[in-house]
């Protein structure tokens, strides 16, 4: 059985579409469990959510990078994938006067094509209030 779900993210207004699959066997250390799994479009192999950690009674020892499950210490391998960000300059196509206390949607051009979802961050030196937002590629 597969069930489509919309998952809430850390930002209260953000969601991610995924699905829940029937219970599968998970092996943690020497113990095996049958659990339903949320499948989401992420680049990580697996993320343990608070719900699963709580349900299984797992303690997280961050100082020693271990999970503690029924007294058994299970090593956790954390990797930080650092890469240089791709930066594109956003240019408003035509000069526009925006009256105070209003919001407008403007056509713009980007200096390079971004092939992944991207984060828009306004130039702090401008006298313009623009939201920081995540946009889909394309």
N, CA, C and O atoms as CSV, one atom per row, in Angstrom:
chain,resi,resn,atom,element,x,y,z
A,1,UNK,N,N,0.836,-1.169,0.000
A,1,UNK,CA,C,0.000,0.000,0.000
A,1,UNK,C,C,0.887,1.241,0.000
A,1,UNK,O,O,1.820,1.342,0.797
A,2,UNK,N,N,0.598,2.178,-0.888
A,2,UNK,CA,C,1.316,3.444,-0.970
A,2,UNK,C,C,0.303,4.560,-0.743
A,2,UNK,O,O,-0.779,4.560,-1.331
A,3,UNK,N,N,0.667,5.514,0.117
A,3,UNK,CA,C,-0.219,6.631,0.442
A,3,UNK,C,C,0.527,7.926,0.182
A,3,UNK,O,O,1.597,8.146,0.750
A,4,UNK,N,N,-0.026,8.801,-0.678
A,4,UNK,CA,C,0.585,10.109,-0.934
A,4,UNK,C,C,0.424,10.986,0.292
A,4,UNK,O,O,-0.630,10.983,0.928
A,5,UNK,N,N,1.472,11.743,0.628
A,5,UNK,CA,C,1.413,12.647,1.773
A,5,UNK,C,C,2.085,13.969,1.416
A,5,UNK,O,O,2.914,14.041,0.508
A,6,UNK,N,N,1.711,15.000,2.144
A,6,UNK,CA,C,2.373,16.296,2.052
A,6,UNK,C,C,3.045,16.505,3.398
A,6,UNK,O,O,2.372,16.593,4.425
A,7,UNK,N,N,4.385,16.587,3.397
A,7,UNK,CA,C,5.148,16.694,4.632
A,7,UNK,C,C,5.465,18.136,4.946
A,7,UNK,O,O,5.840,18.903,4.060
A,8,UNK,N,N,5.315,18.511,6.209
A,8,UNK,CA,C,5.679,19.849,6.674
A,8,UNK,C,C,7.181,19.877,6.934
A,8,UNK,O,O,7.751,18.899,7.418
A,9,UNK,N,N,7.812,20.991,6.613
A,9,UNK,CA,C,9.238,21.158,6.843
A,9,UNK,C,C,9.458,22.116,8.005
A,9,UNK,O,O,8.500,22.600,8.607
A,10,UNK,N,N,10.712,22.386,8.317
A,10,UNK,CA,C,11.041,23.250,9.445
A,10,UNK,C,C,10.396,24.627,9.303
A,10,UNK,O,O,9.933,25.204,10.287
A,11,UNK,N,N,10.368,25.144,8.097
A,11,UNK,CA,C,9.686,26.418,7.850
A,11,UNK,C,C,8.201,26.106,7.795
A,11,UNK,O,O,7.772,25.317,6.952
A,12,UNK,N,N,7.410,26.701,8.668
A,12,UNK,CA,C,5.998,26.330,8.815
A,12,UNK,C,C,5.188,26.446,7.533
A,12,UNK,O,O,4.152,25.794,7.404
A,13,UNK,N,N,5.636,27.264,6.581
A,13,UNK,CA,C,4.895,27.441,5.342
A,13,UNK,C,C,5.399,26.555,4.204
A,13,UNK,O,O,4.862,26.608,3.098
A,14,UNK,N,N,6.420,25.746,4.461
A,14,UNK,CA,C,6.998,24.907,3.415
A,14,UNK,C,C,6.489,23.478,3.528
A,14,UNK,O,O,6.279,22.960,4.625
A,15,UNK,N,N,6.298,22.859,2.386
A,15,UNK,CA,C,5.884,21.458,2.349
A,15,UNK,C,C,6.670,20.728,1.274
A,15,UNK,O,O,7.284,21.352,0.408
A,16,UNK,N,N,6.647,19.397,1.334
A,16,UNK,CA,C,7.305,18.565,0.348
A,16,UNK,C,C,6.384,17.387,0.071
A,16,UNK,O,O,5.876,16.765,1.004
A,17,UNK,N,N,6.167,17.078,-1.185
A,17,UNK,CA,C,5.328,15.946,-1.521
A,17,UNK,C,C,6.144,14.667,-1.473
A,17,UNK,O,O,7.282,14.629,-1.940
A,18,UNK,N,N,5.568,13.637,-0.913
A,18,UNK,CA,C,6.207,12.338,-0.824
A,18,UNK,C,C,5.126,11.287,-0.686
A,18,UNK,O,O,3.960,11.539,-0.992
A,19,UNK,N,N,5.510,10.114,-0.228
A,19,UNK,CA,C,4.513,9.082,-0.011
A,19,UNK,C,C,4.974,8.141,1.089
A,19,UNK,O,O,6.162,8.063,1.401
A,20,UNK,N,N,4.026,7.434,1.666
A,20,UNK,CA,C,4.295,6.469,2.723
A,20,UNK,C,C,4.131,5.089,2.115
A,20,UNK,O,O,3.150,4.824,1.420
A,21,UNK,N,N,5.091,4.206,2.373
A,21,UNK,CA,C,4.973,2.840,1.864
A,21,UNK,C,C,4.645,1.897,3.008
A,21,UNK,O,O,4.798,2.242,4.180
A,22,UNK,N,N,4.193,0.707,2.652
A,22,UNK,CA,C,3.828,-0.283,3.671
A,22,UNK,C,C,5.039,-0.565,4.553
A,22,UNK,O,O,6.167,-0.255,4.170
A,23,UNK,N,N,4.821,-1.142,5.716
A,23,UNK,CA,C,5.951,-1.411,6.615
A,23,UNK,C,C,7.039,-2.248,5.954
A,23,UNK,O,O,6.763,-3.250,5.295
A,24,UNK,N,N,8.272,-1.814,6.145
A,24,UNK,CA,C,9.430,-2.569,5.657
A,24,UNK,C,C,10.346,-2.851,6.840
A,24,UNK,O,O,10.233,-2.208,7.883
A,25,UNK,N,N,11.242,-3.800,6.682
A,25,UNK,CA,C,12.183,-4.146,7.745
A,25,UNK,C,C,13.338,-3.155,7.762
A,25,UNK,O,O,13.979,-2.911,6.740
A,26,UNK,N,N,13.591,-2.593,8.929
A,26,UNK,CA,C,14.723,-1.694,9.150
A,26,UNK,C,C,15.641,-2.355,10.154
A,26,UNK,O,O,15.183,-2.818,11.199
A,27,UNK,N,N,16.920,-2.407,9.858
A,27,UNK,CA,C,17.875,-2.965,10.801
A,27,UNK,C,C,18.712,-1.828,11.360
A,27,UNK,O,O,19.408,-1.131,10.622
A,28,UNK,N,N,18.636,-1.648,12.679
A,28,UNK,CA,C,19.442,-0.661,13.386
A,28,UNK,C,C,20.292,-1.410,14.386
A,28,UNK,O,O,19.774,-1.996,15.336
A,29,UNK,N,N,21.612,-1.392,14.174
A,29,UNK,CA,C,22.492,-2.178,15.045
A,29,UNK,C,C,22.156,-3.648,14.878
A,29,UNK,O,O,22.139,-4.158,13.758
A,30,UNK,N,N,21.890,-4.327,15.974
A,30,UNK,CA,C,21.553,-5.753,15.910
A,30,UNK,C,C,20.045,-5.994,15.943
A,30,UNK,O,O,19.607,-7.143,15.982
A,31,UNK,N,N,19.255,-4.936,15.928
A,31,UNK,CA,C,17.805,-5.070,16.060
A,31,UNK,C,C,17.096,-4.744,14.744
A,31,UNK,O,O,17.528,-3.874,13.988
A,32,UNK,N,N,16.004,-5.458,14.489
A,32,UNK,CA,C,15.225,-5.271,13.273
A,32,UNK,C,C,13.800,-4.865,13.646
A,32,UNK,O,O,13.219,-5.394,14.593
A,33,UNK,N,N,13.246,-3.916,12.884
A,33,UNK,CA,C,11.891,-3.419,13.129
A,33,UNK,C,C,11.143,-3.374,11.814
A,33,UNK,O,O,11.744,-3.227,10.750
A,34,UNK,N,N,9.845,-3.501,11.891
A,34,UNK,CA,C,8.994,-3.285,10.718
A,34,UNK,C,C,8.313,-1.939,10.929
A,34,UNK,O,O,7.576,-1.752,11.898
A,35,UNK,N,N,8.562,-1.010,10.021
A,35,UNK,CA,C,8.014,0.333,10.146
A,35,UNK,C,C,7.565,0.851,8.786
A,35,UNK,O,O,8.121,0.487,7.750
A,36,UNK,N,N,6.543,1.713,8.813
A,36,UNK,CA,C,6.154,2.438,7.609
A,36,UNK,C,C,7.221,3.500,7.353
A,36,UNK,O,O,7.765,4.079,8.294
A,37,UNK,N,N,7.510,3.748,6.109
A,37,UNK,CA,C,8.573,4.681,5.753
A,37,UNK,C,C,8.006,5.790,4.866
A,37,UNK,O,O,7.252,5.524,3.931
A,38,UNK,N,N,8.374,7.024,5.169
A,38,UNK,CA,C,8.026,8.175,4.343
A,38,UNK,C,C,9.123,8.313,3.290
A,38,UNK,O,O,10.300,8.418,3.634
A,39,UNK,N,N,8.754,8.312,2.037
A,39,UNK,CA,C,9.713,8.470,0.947
A,39,UNK,C,C,9.556,9.886,0.409
A,39,UNK,O,O,8.462,10.300,0.025
A,40,UNK,N,N,10.664,10.622,0.385
A,40,UNK,CA,C,10.622,12.024,-0.024
A,40,UNK,C,C,11.733,12.293,-1.040
A,40,UNK,O,O,12.740,11.585,-1.059
A,41,UNK,N,N,11.556,13.304,-1.879
A,41,UNK,CA,C,12.576,13.641,-2.877
A,41,UNK,C,C,13.738,14.408,-2.253
A,41,UNK,O,O,13.831,15.627,-2.401
A,42,UNK,N,N,14.625,13.697,-1.553
A,42,UNK,CA,C,15.789,14.311,-0.913
A,42,UNK,C,C,17.041,13.616,-1.409
A,42,UNK,O,O,16.965,12.519,-1.963
A,43,UNK,N,N,18.190,14.241,-1.216
A,43,UNK,CA,C,19.441,13.657,-1.695
A,43,UNK,C,C,20.089,12.741,-0.656
A,43,UNK,O,O,21.016,12.004,-0.992
A,44,UNK,N,N,19.626,12.768,0.594
A,44,UNK,CA,C,20.197,11.924,1.636
A,44,UNK,C,C,19.741,10.483,1.450
A,44,UNK,O,O,18.668,10.233,0.903
A,45,UNK,N,N,20.569,9.524,1.912
A,45,UNK,CA,C,20.157,8.119,1.870
A,45,UNK,C,C,18.950,7.901,2.763
A,45,UNK,O,O,17.985,7.251,2.363
A,46,UNK,N,N,19.004,8.445,3.971
A,46,UNK,CA,C,17.893,8.296,4.904
A,46,UNK,C,C,18.008,9.338,5.997
A,46,UNK,O,O,19.108,9.675,6.434
A,47,UNK,N,N,16.878,9.841,6.432
A,47,UNK,CA,C,16.813,10.740,7.575
A,47,UNK,C,C,15.868,10.121,8.587
A,47,UNK,O,O,14.785,9.662,8.224
A,48,UNK,N,N,16.261,10.102,9.847
A,48,UNK,CA,C,15.367,9.625,10.901
A,48,UNK,C,C,14.614,10.824,11.439
A,48,UNK,O,O,15.226,11.795,11.885
A,49,UNK,N,N,13.307,10.769,11.403
A,49,UNK,CA,C,12.493,11.844,11.927
A,49,UNK,C,C,12.247,11.663,13.408
A,49,UNK,O,O,12.431,10.577,13.957
A,50,UNK,N,N,11.829,12.738,14.045
A,50,UNK,CA,C,11.523,12.710,15.470
A,50,UNK,C,C,10.490,11.628,15.794
A,50,UNK,O,O,10.594,10.955,16.820
A,51,UNK,N,N,9.483,11.460,14.908
A,51,UNK,CA,C,8.425,10.472,15.163
A,51,UNK,C,C,8.994,9.069,15.298
A,51,UNK,O,O,8.591,8.332,16.199
A,52,UNK,N,N,9.928,8.675,14.420
A,52,UNK,CA,C,10.512,7.331,14.478
A,52,UNK,C,C,11.449,7.199,15.680
A,52,UNK,O,O,11.419,6.186,16.378
A,53,UNK,N,N,12.274,8.208,15.925
A,53,UNK,CA,C,13.176,8.164,17.079
A,53,UNK,C,C,12.371,8.012,18.374
A,53,UNK,O,O,12.734,7.222,19.246
A,54,UNK,N,N,11.291,8.764,18.494
A,54,UNK,CA,C,10.445,8.703,19.686
A,54,UNK,C,C,9.748,7.341,19.791
A,54,UNK,O,O,9.743,6.720,20.854
A,55,UNK,N,N,9.168,6.889,18.692
A,55,UNK,CA,C,8.436,5.617,18.675
A,55,UNK,C,C,9.325,4.435,19.089
A,55,UNK,O,O,8.889,3.552,19.828
A,56,UNK,N,N,10.571,4.428,18.608
A,56,UNK,CA,C,11.481,3.321,18.925
A,56,UNK,C,C,12.252,3.546,20.226
A,56,UNK,O,O,12.993,2.667,20.665
A,57,UNK,N,N,12.083,4.721,20.845
A,57,UNK,CA,C,12.785,5.006,22.093
A,57,UNK,C,C,14.278,5.217,21.886
A,57,UNK,O,O,15.081,4.890,22.759
A,58,UNK,N,N,14.647,5.756,20.748
A,58,UNK,CA,C,16.061,5.974,20.425
A,58,UNK,C,C,16.539,7.278,21.047
A,58,UNK,O,O,15.868,8.306,20.953
A,59,UNK,N,N,17.697,7.226,21.680
A,59,UNK,CA,C,18.349,8.425,22.197
A,59,UNK,C,C,19.465,8.804,21.243
A,59,UNK,O,O,20.150,7.931,20.709
A,60,UNK,N,N,19.651,10.078,21.028
A,60,UNK,CA,C,20.697,10.566,20.136
A,60,UNK,C,C,21.791,11.202,20.984
A,60,UNK,O,O,21.551,12.188,21.681
A,61,UNK,N,N,23.002,10.629,20.921
A,61,UNK,CA,C,24.155,11.180,21.633
A,61,UNK,C,C,25.004,11.921,20.607
A,61,UNK,O,O,25.843,11.330,19.927
A,62,UNK,N,N,24.770,13.205,20.512
A,62,UNK,CA,C,25.440,14.008,19.493
A,62,UNK,C,C,26.940,14.085,19.742
A,62,UNK,O,O,27.725,14.066,18.794
A,63,UNK,N,N,27.345,14.171,20.992
A,63,UNK,CA,C,28.765,14.307,21.324
A,63,UNK,C,C,29.587,13.129,20.803
A,63,UNK,O,O,30.727,13.310,20.375
A,64,UNK,N,N,29.017,11.931,20.838
A,64,UNK,CA,C,29.771,10.759,20.380
A,64,UNK,C,C,29.263,10.217,19.049
A,64,UNK,O,O,29.678,9.136,18.633
A,65,UNK,N,N,28.369,10.945,18.369
A,65,UNK,CA,C,27.801,10.508,17.088
A,65,UNK,C,C,27.262,9.084,17.150
A,65,UNK,O,O,27.610,8.240,16.324
A,66,UNK,N,N,26.414,8.828,18.135
A,66,UNK,CA,C,25.808,7.507,18.253
A,66,UNK,C,C,24.319,7.611,18.541
A,66,UNK,O,O,23.846,8.583,19.130
A,67,UNK,N,N,23.597,6.593,18.115
A,67,UNK,CA,C,22.211,6.384,18.527
A,67,UNK,C,C,22.258,5.345,19.632
A,67,UNK,O,O,23.062,4.414,19.574
A,68,UNK,N,N,21.411,5.492,20.633
A,68,UNK,CA,C,21.348,4.496,21.697
A,68,UNK,C,C,19.963,3.877,21.629
A,68,UNK,O,O,18.954,4.548,21.844
A,69,UNK,N,N,19.933,2.574,21.322
A,69,UNK,CA,C,18.683,1.848,21.162
A,69,UNK,C,C,18.708,0.639,22.097
A,69,UNK,O,O,19.490,-0.292,21.906
A,70,UNK,N,N,17.846,0.669,23.104
A,70,UNK,CA,C,17.801,-0.410,24.103
A,70,UNK,C,C,19.188,-0.723,24.660
A,70,UNK,O,O,19.552,-1.889,24.810
A,71,UNK,N,N,19.959,0.319,24.966
A,71,UNK,CA,C,21.290,0.149,25.553
A,71,UNK,C,C,22.394,-0.075,24.540
A,71,UNK,O,O,23.569,0.035,24.889
A,72,UNK,N,N,22.060,-0.384,23.305
A,72,UNK,CA,C,23.076,-0.616,22.266
A,72,UNK,C,C,23.455,0.714,21.620
A,72,UNK,O,O,22.592,1.492,21.213
A,73,UNK,N,N,24.771,0.961,21.535
A,73,UNK,CA,C,25.257,2.184,20.905
A,73,UNK,C,C,25.524,1.894,19.429
A,73,UNK,O,O,26.290,0.993,19.089
A,74,UNK,N,N,24.878,2.673,18.557
A,74,UNK,CA,C,24.985,2.474,17.110
A,74,UNK,C,C,25.659,3.711,16.522
A,74,UNK,O,O,25.131,4.817,16.642
A,75,UNK,N,N,26.832,3.537,15.880
A,75,UNK,CA,C,27.531,4.691,15.297
A,75,UNK,C,C,26.699,5.351,14.207
A,75,UNK,O,O,26.025,4.681,13.425
A,76,UNK,N,N,26.759,6.673,14.173
A,76,UNK,CA,C,26.089,7.455,13.137
A,76,UNK,C,C,27.170,8.139,12.322
A,76,UNK,O,O,28.052,8.795,12.876
A,77,UNK,N,N,27.102,7.986,11.019
A,77,UNK,CA,C,28.086,8.620,10.139
A,77,UNK,C,C,27.458,9.856,9.528
A,77,UNK,O,O,26.536,9.764,8.717
A,78,UNK,N,N,27.964,11.007,9.921
A,78,UNK,CA,C,27.446,12.278,9.416
A,78,UNK,C,C,28.412,12.828,8.384
A,78,UNK,O,O,29.625,12.844,8.591
A,79,UNK,N,N,27.862,13.272,7.285
A,79,UNK,CA,C,28.692,13.924,6.280
A,79,UNK,C,C,28.058,15.255,5.952
A,79,UNK,O,O,26.835,15.382,5.888
A,80,UNK,N,N,28.884,16.218,5.750
A,80,UNK,CA,C,28.424,17.536,5.353
A,80,UNK,C,C,28.873,17.743,3.924
A,80,UNK,O,O,30.069,17.827,3.646
A,81,UNK,N,N,27.927,17.823,3.029
A,81,UNK,CA,C,28.254,18.004,1.616
A,81,UNK,C,C,28.354,19.495,1.343
A,81,UNK,O,O,27.350,20.174,1.127
A,82,UNK,N,N,29.578,19.988,1.356
A,82,UNK,CA,C,29.773,21.414,1.102
A,82,UNK,C,C,30.132,21.605,-0.356
A,82,UNK,O,O,30.910,20.843,-0.930
A,83,UNK,N,N,29.561,22.617,-0.932
A,83,UNK,CA,C,29.906,22.974,-2.298
A,83,UNK,C,C,29.720,24.471,-2.446
A,83,UNK,O,O,28.988,25.108,-1.689
A,84,UNK,N,N,30.389,25.005,-3.421
A,84,UNK,CA,C,30.268,26.445,-3.658
A,84,UNK,C,C,28.890,26.717,-4.256
A,84,UNK,O,O,28.447,25.997,-5.150
A,85,UNK,N,N,28.225,27.734,-3.773
A,85,UNK,CA,C,26.907,28.035,-4.329
A,85,UNK,C,C,27.017,28.589,-5.746
A,85,UNK,O,O,28.000,29.239,-6.100
A,86,UNK,N,N,26.000,28.323,-6.539
A,86,UNK,CA,C,25.900,28.934,-7.856
A,86,UNK,C,C,25.156,30.242,-7.667
A,86,UNK,O,O,24.069,30.270,-7.089
A,87,UNK,N,N,25.734,31.307,-8.146
A,87,UNK,CA,C,25.134,32.624,-7.958
A,87,UNK,C,C,24.721,33.175,-9.313
A,87,UNK,O,O,25.484,33.113,-10.278
A,88,UNK,N,N,23.518,33.710,-9.378
A,88,UNK,CA,C,23.042,34.360,-10.599
A,88,UNK,C,C,22.554,35.752,-10.238
A,88,UNK,O,O,21.881,35.947,-9.226
A,89,UNK,N,N,22.893,36.693,-11.060
A,89,UNK,CA,C,22.419,38.064,-10.853
A,89,UNK,C,C,21.021,38.172,-11.458
A,89,UNK,O,O,20.790,37.740,-12.587
A,90,UNK,N,N,20.105,38.746,-10.708
A,90,UNK,CA,C,18.731,38.930,-11.167
A,90,UNK,C,C,18.565,40.394,-11.549
A,90,UNK,O,O,18.834,41.292,-10.751
A,91,UNK,N,N,18.118,40.620,-12.777
A,91,UNK,CA,C,17.936,41.983,-13.274
A,91,UNK,C,C,16.479,42.185,-13.652
A,91,UNK,O,O,15.894,41.382,-14.379
A,92,UNK,N,N,15.902,43.267,-13.150
A,92,UNK,CA,C,14.534,43.606,-13.533
A,92,UNK,C,C,14.593,44.105,-14.968
A,92,UNK,O,O,15.398,44.976,-15.300
A,93,UNK,N,N,13.735,43.549,-15.817
A,93,UNK,CA,C,13.807,43.811,-17.248
A,93,UNK,C,C,13.563,45.271,-17.611
A,93,UNK,O,O,14.237,45.800,-18.495
A,94,UNK,N,N,12.626,45.928,-16.956
A,94,UNK,CA,C,12.414,47.345,-17.267
A,94,UNK,C,C,12.281,48.129,-15.972
A,94,UNK,O,O,11.825,47.613,-14.952
A,95,UNK,N,N,12.680,49.357,-16.039
A,95,UNK,CA,C,12.611,50.235,-14.863
A,95,UNK,C,C,11.154,50.383,-14.440
A,95,UNK,O,O,10.274,50.647,-15.260
A,96,UNK,N,N,10.919,50.205,-13.141
A,96,UNK,CA,C,9.560,50.259,-12.619
A,96,UNK,C,C,9.543,51.071,-11.337
A,96,UNK,O,O,10.390,50.876,-10.465
A,97,UNK,N,N,8.590,51.976,-11.216
A,97,UNK,CA,C,8.408,52.735,-9.984
A,97,UNK,C,C,7.355,51.992,-9.167
A,97,UNK,O,O,6.248,51.729,-9.637
A,98,UNK,N,N,7.727,51.665,-7.942
A,98,UNK,CA,C,6.816,50.927,-7.071
A,98,UNK,C,C,6.376,51.875,-5.954
A,98,UNK,O,O,7.205,52.313,-5.157
A,99,UNK,N,N,5.083,52.195,-5.889
A,99,UNK,CA,C,4.605,53.108,-4.843
A,99,UNK,C,C,4.835,52.514,-3.453
A,99,UNK,O,O,4.871,51.294,-3.298
A,100,UNK,N,N,4.989,53.375,-2.442
A,100,UNK,CA,C,5.176,52.877,-1.071
A,100,UNK,C,C,4.001,51.989,-0.641
A,100,UNK,O,O,2.870,52.175,-1.091
A,101,UNK,N,N,4.284,51.042,0.220
A,101,UNK,CA,C,3.281,50.145,0.801
A,101,UNK,C,C,2.513,49.335,-0.231
A,101,UNK,O,O,1.329,49.050,-0.049
A,102,UNK,N,N,3.183,48.967,-1.310
A,102,UNK,CA,C,2.541,48.119,-2.309
A,102,UNK,C,C,3.464,46.945,-2.621
A,102,UNK,O,O,4.643,46.946,-2.267
A,103,UNK,N,N,2.909,45.966,-3.278
A,103,UNK,CA,C,3.688,44.809,-3.708
A,103,UNK,C,C,3.425,44.604,-5.191
A,103,UNK,O,O,2.291,44.747,-5.649
A,104,UNK,N,N,4.458,44.274,-5.933
A,104,UNK,CA,C,4.309,44.012,-7.360
A,104,UNK,C,C,5.094,42.766,-7.729
A,104,UNK,O,O,6.036,42.373,-7.041
A,105,UNK,N,N,4.690,42.164,-8.815
A,105,UNK,CA,C,5.403,41.012,-9.371
A,105,UNK,C,C,6.023,41.501,-10.678
A,105,UNK,O,O,5.314,41.991,-11.557
A,106,UNK,N,N,7.336,41.370,-10.807
A,106,UNK,CA,C,8.043,41.910,-11.960
A,106,UNK,C,C,8.712,40.811,-12.767
A,106,UNK,O,O,9.178,39.814,-12.216
A,107,UNK,N,N,8.754,41.004,-14.085
A,107,UNK,CA,C,9.525,40.093,-14.934
A,107,UNK,C,C,10.999,40.425,-14.735
A,107,UNK,O,O,11.370,41.588,-14.572
A,108,UNK,N,N,11.824,39.403,-14.748
A,108,UNK,CA,C,13.247,39.622,-14.541
A,108,UNK,C,C,14.043,38.665,-15.407
A,108,UNK,O,O,13.493,37.741,-16.006
A,109,UNK,N,N,15.336,38.896,-15.465
A,109,UNK,CA,C,16.253,38.021,-16.193
A,109,UNK,C,C,17.343,37.585,-15.227
A,109,UNK,O,O,17.737,38.345,-14.342
A,110,UNK,N,N,17.831,36.357,-15.398
A,110,UNK,CA,C,18.903,35.838,-14.536
A,110,UNK,C,C,20.157,35.668,-15.371
A,110,UNK,O,O,20.087,35.259,-16.530
A,111,UNK,N,N,21.301,35.981,-14.787
A,111,UNK,CA,C,22.565,35.951,-15.520
A,111,UNK,C,C,23.031,34.544,-15.871
A,111,UNK,O,O,23.852,34.377,-16.773
A,112,UNK,N,N,22.532,33.547,-15.186
A,112,UNK,CA,C,22.873,32.165,-15.534
A,112,UNK,C,C,21.692,31.272,-15.208
A,112,UNK,O,O,20.867,31.594,-14.354
A,113,UNK,N,N,21.623,30.151,-15.899
A,113,UNK,CA,C,20.530,29.214,-15.694
A,113,UNK,C,C,20.829,28.385,-14.448
A,113,UNK,O,O,21.934,27.863,-14.295
A,114,UNK,N,N,19.856,28.266,-13.570
A,114,UNK,CA,C,20.019,27.467,-12.358
A,114,UNK,C,C,19.305,26.147,-12.574
A,114,UNK,O,O,18.095,26.121,-12.801
A,115,UNK,N,N,20.058,25.035,-12.505
A,115,UNK,CA,C,19.484,23.734,-12.827
A,115,UNK,C,C,18.919,22.991,-11.617
A,115,UNK,O,O,18.527,21.829,-11.726
A,116,UNK,N,N,18.878,23.657,-10.474
A,116,UNK,CA,C,18.279,23.090,-9.262
A,116,UNK,C,C,17.356,24.132,-8.665
A,116,UNK,O,O,17.389,25.299,-9.055
A,117,UNK,N,N,16.519,23.705,-7.705
A,117,UNK,CA,C,15.718,24.686,-6.986
A,117,UNK,C,C,16.685,25.693,-6.379
A,117,UNK,O,O,17.816,25.343,-6.044
A,118,UNK,N,N,16.253,26.930,-6.237
A,118,UNK,CA,C,17.179,27.950,-5.771
A,118,UNK,C,C,16.542,28.852,-4.722
A,118,UNK,O,O,15.328,28.853,-4.519
A,119,UNK,N,N,17.393,29.603,-4.078
A,119,UNK,CA,C,17.029,30.489,-2.979
A,119,UNK,C,C,17.266,31.908,-3.445
A,119,UNK,O,O,18.360,32.231,-3.909
A,120,UNK,N,N,16.262,32.762,-3.331
A,120,UNK,CA,C,16.384,34.171,-3.714
A,120,UNK,C,C,16.674,34.996,-2.474
A,120,UNK,O,O,15.943,34.934,-1.486
A,121,UNK,N,N,17.747,35.766,-2.538
A,121,UNK,CA,C,18.109,36.634,-1.425
A,121,UNK,C,C,18.335,38.036,-1.976
A,121,UNK,O,O,19.208,38.233,-2.821
A,122,UNK,N,N,17.562,39.008,-1.513
A,122,UNK,CA,C,17.714,40.369,-2.040
A,122,UNK,C,C,19.035,41.007,-1.617
A,122,UNK,O,O,19.627,40.632,-0.606
A,123,UNK,N,N,19.474,41.958,-2.395
A,123,UNK,CA,C,20.662,42.742,-2.080
A,123,UNK,C,C,20.322,43.643,-0.896
A,123,UNK,O,O,19.408,44.462,-0.984
A,124,UNK,N,N,21.039,43.500,0.190
A,124,UNK,CA,C,20.737,44.254,1.415
A,124,UNK,C,C,20.969,45.756,1.261
A,124,UNK,O,O,20.440,46.543,2.047
A,125,UNK,N,N,21.760,46.170,0.251
A,125,UNK,CA,C,22.053,47.594,0.058
A,125,UNK,C,C,20.920,48.345,-0.635
A,125,UNK,O,O,20.888,49.576,-0.617
A,126,UNK,N,N,19.999,47.618,-1.238
A,126,UNK,CA,C,18.887,48.276,-1.932
A,126,UNK,C,C,17.868,48.799,-0.935
A,126,UNK,O,O,17.693,48.235,0.145
A,127,UNK,N,N,17.210,49.863,-1.302
A,127,UNK,CA,C,16.120,50.375,-0.467
A,127,UNK,C,C,14.828,49.741,-0.952
A,127,UNK,O,O,13.893,50.425,-1.369
A,128,UNK,N,N,14.801,48.437,-0.886
A,128,UNK,CA,C,13.692,47.651,-1.403
A,128,UNK,C,C,13.476,46.473,-0.467
A,128,UNK,O,O,14.434,45.809,-0.072
A,129,UNK,N,N,12.262,46.218,-0.123
A,129,UNK,CA,C,11.965,45.058,0.710
A,129,UNK,C,C,11.549,43.931,-0.231
A,129,UNK,O,O,10.545,44.036,-0.935
A,130,UNK,N,N,12.316,42.874,-0.236
A,130,UNK,CA,C,12.005,41.716,-1.082
A,130,UNK,C,C,12.123,40.468,-0.216
A,130,UNK,O,O,13.070,40.350,0.562
A,131,UNK,N,N,11.200,39.555,-0.331
A,131,UNK,CA,C,11.238,38.366,0.528
A,131,UNK,C,C,12.341,37.397,0.120
A,131,UNK,O,O,12.702,37.294,-1.052
A,132,UNK,N,N,12.860,36.700,1.102
A,132,UNK,CA,C,13.769,35.586,0.828
A,132,UNK,C,C,12.880,34.392,0.557
A,132,UNK,O,O,12.071,34.023,1.408
A,133,UNK,N,N,13.007,33.790,-0.588
A,133,UNK,CA,C,12.122,32.684,-0.961
A,133,UNK,C,C,12.896,31.582,-1.665
A,133,UNK,O,O,13.982,31.811,-2.197
A,134,UNK,N,N,12.327,30.390,-1.660
A,134,UNK,CA,C,12.873,29.256,-2.407
A,134,UNK,C,C,12.005,29.094,-3.638
A,134,UNK,O,O,10.778,29.095,-3.540
A,135,UNK,N,N,12.631,28.955,-4.795
A,135,UNK,CA,C,11.914,28.806,-6.063
A,135,UNK,C,C,12.302,27.502,-6.739
A,135,UNK,O,O,13.403,26.990,-6.537
A,136,UNK,N,N,11.402,26.976,-7.532
A,136,UNK,CA,C,11.690,25.774,-8.295
A,136,UNK,C,C,12.553,26.132,-9.498
A,136,UNK,O,O,12.460,27.235,-10.036
A,137,UNK,N,N,13.393,25.190,-9.912
A,137,UNK,CA,C,14.235,25.432,-11.085
A,137,UNK,C,C,13.359,25.748,-12.291
A,137,UNK,O,O,12.194,25.356,-12.353
A,138,UNK,N,N,13.938,26.455,-13.235
A,138,UNK,CA,C,13.218,26.805,-14.452
A,138,UNK,C,C,12.343,28.003,-14.287
A,138,UNK,O,O,11.674,28.414,-15.235
